Amino acid sequence: MLAAGVMGILLQALPFAGGGWELRGDAAVERVDDRDTLRIDNGWARRRDVRVQDGTIDFDVQLSRRRSFVYLC
């Protein structure tokens, strides 16, 4: 923790509830297993208020039986 603070690393969660996300296509915020989740069947989601430079983005993916392509750009 101290090293992260000294290096200026910022860890920030971006909750799906409460707005802030621009959703397009077949995308929606849903409650699954008592957690807010983002479901995208054919579309995308973005946050215009977030800029990432030289960092790591951590996210979980749950796939359906249909063929899926998951990416982050």
N, C-alpha and C positions, 0 to 999 in steps of 0.2 A: 504494500500500500504506500509506504513512504517513497519507494523508488518511482512508483507511478505518479505520485504527486509532484515529485521533483522534476520528472521528465515532461510534465504537462499533458499527460494522457487523460482524456476525458471519456469516461464510460457513461453512456446515456441510453436509457430505454426509450423507445418510441411507441407508446401504447396505441393500439388501434382505436379504442373508444375515445370519444371526445373530439373527434374531428382532426384536422391536420393532414389527413390522407386524401389525395385525389384518386378516386377509383374510376376506371374506365372498363367498358365491356362487361362481361359476366363476373363481377367481383363484388364481394360483400364482407362486412365484418359480422362474424357469428360467434356465439358462445359454444365452446366445445370443452368438455371435461372441466367445467368451471373456470375456463380461461377465455379471454377474448382472442379470436383467431381471425386471420385474413384468408378467405376462400376465393380463389381465382380459378375459374374453369377455362375461360378464354378472355384474357384482358390483361390489365396491369394496374399497379398502384405506385404512387410516388409521393414524396414529401418535398415540397419546394423550399421549405425553410431549413433544410439540412444540407450541409456541405461536408464531404468526407475527403480527406487528403492523407495518403500514406497510413492507412489504418486497416483494421480487420472488422468485418461485419459478420456476426454470428447469428444464424437463424436455423430453425427446425423446419423440416418438410415432411408432410404426410401425403403420400400418393394414393390415388385410387387404382382400380384395376385397368383403367384406360391408359393408353400410351401417353406419357407426360414428358414435357421438356421444361425444366426449371432452370432459370438463370437470373442473375442479378447484374444490372448494368447501371 
